[in-house]
Amino acid sequence: MDSDPVDGPAELVSLFRNNLLGLKAVRTIRWKMQNPGAVAYVSGVTH
């Protein structure tokens, strides 16, 4: 699942033909701010 493979494009593998199982994990995160003074907004910065 590498978006930038070093060895070039890989050969596609059929999960069904190889009797394999694919899993997809989804995680929902709800961040809660512990300290309102801990966040700052920075503007006017060039990179």
C-alpha positions as CSV (number, residue, x, y, z in Angstrom):
1,M,0.0,0.0,0.0
2,D,2.9,2.3,-0.7
3,S,1.9,5.4,-2.7
4,D,5.6,5.9,-3.9
5,P,7.2,2.5,-4.4
6,V,10.9,2.4,-4.8
7,D,11.0,-0.6,-7.1
8,G,8.4,0.7,-9.5
9,P,4.8,-0.5,-9.9
10,A,3.9,-3.8,-8.4
11,E,1.9,-6.6,-9.9
12,L,-1.8,-6.7,-9.0
13,V,-2.9,-9.6,-6.8
14,S,-6.5,-11.0,-6.9
15,L,-7.7,-11.6,-3.4
16,F,-10.5,-13.9,-4.7
17,R,-8.2,-16.0,-6.9
18,N,-5.6,-16.5,-4.2
19,N,-8.2,-17.2,-1.5
20,L,-7.1,-14.2,0.6
21,L,-8.9,-11.9,2.9
22,G,-8.8,-8.1,2.7
23,L,-9.5,-5.9,5.8
24,K,-10.3,-2.3,5.9
25,A,-10.1,-0.5,9.3
26,V,-11.8,2.9,9.9
27,R,-11.1,4.9,13.0
28,T,-13.1,7.9,14.0
29,I,-11.3,10.4,16.2
30,R,-12.9,13.3,18.0
31,W,-10.2,15.6,19.4
32,K,-11.1,17.5,22.5
33,M,-9.1,20.6,23.4
34,Q,-7.6,20.3,26.9
35,N,-6.4,23.8,27.3
36,P,-7.8,26.7,25.1
37,G,-4.6,28.7,25.5
38,A,-2.5,25.9,24.0
39,V,-3.6,26.7,20.4
40,A,-2.2,29.7,18.4
41,Y,-3.0,30.9,14.9
42,V,0.0,32.0,12.8
43,S,-0.5,34.3,9.8
44,G,1.7,36.2,7.4
45,V,4.4,33.5,7.2
46,T,6.0,32.6,3.9
47,H,7.8,29.3,3.3
